[in-house]
């Protein structure tokens, strides 16, 4: 394996201090967004680990979601479809606990 010494990796500070806005919003500093390849409109997950929070970018491409859910029968009306989605969401929430 060849290592290049002409392009050293940029060191990113471990900690940034931000002020929480009125609605609980914070701005992710540009160096962190760049390191995680986060851009406007991207989805991120924030996970609570003890008294710390972990930010993870979520890949949400059409290809990633393609056929990730089984097709519903076309004979269902909106109310039935909504009930199935509600039931599946409740099952997922129970499994996460």
N, C-alpha and C positions, 0 to 999 in steps of 0.2 A: 504494500500500500504506500502510495506516495503522498507526502504531506507538503502543502504549500505554506511557505512562510511569508509570502507577499500579500496575502489577504487574511490577516488575523481576524478571528471572530470578535465582534464588538461586545464589550462587557456591558451588561445591562444591570443597573442598580437593583438591588433586591427589594427595596422598599420605596414607595412613593406615598406622600401624604396628600389626601384629597379631602375636600369639604363636601359633605352630603347636602344636597339641595332639599328644598321644602318637600318635594314629593318622593324623597328617598333616592334620587338619582345621583350618580357619580360619573365622572368622565374617566375612561381608561386612558392613562397617559400614552402618547404616541409611541414611545419605544417599546412598550408592552404590547400594544396593538400590532406593531410591525413584527415583533418577535413571534407573536402567535398567529400572524397573517389574518387579523381581524379587520374587516372593512365595514363601511356603512351598509346596513341592511342585513348583516350576518347574524346568525343566532348563536348565543353562547349559553352555557350552563353554569350556574353558580351552585356549588355544593358546600354545605356546611360540614366541616371536619373539626369537631370539638369547638374551640373558640376561634377558629380560622375559617376563611372562605377560599375555595379553589375555583378559579375561572377556567373553563375549557371551551374552546370553539367547537361548534357542532356542524358537521358536514350535512348540509341539507340540499343536496342536488336532486334533480328529477330522477337521475339514474339510481341514486341511493334509495329512493323511496319506491321505485318501480316494482310492482307486484309484492310489496312488503305486507300487504293486507289481502286476504282472500276476497274475491269478488262477491258482492251481495246479490241475491236473486233479484232480478229486475222487477218482480211483481210486488215488491214491498212499497208501501206508501211512505211519505216523509216521516210520519209519527213513528212507524215501526222501525225505520232506519235510525231515527234519533234515539229510540229506546235501546237498540242494539249497541250503539256507540256509548250510551250512558252506562249500560251494564258492563261493557268491556273496560271502560275507564274505572268503574268501581272495583272490578276484579284486579286491575293493575295496581290500584292504590292499596288494596288489601295485601297483595303480594309484596309490595315495597316495605310494609311495616314489619 
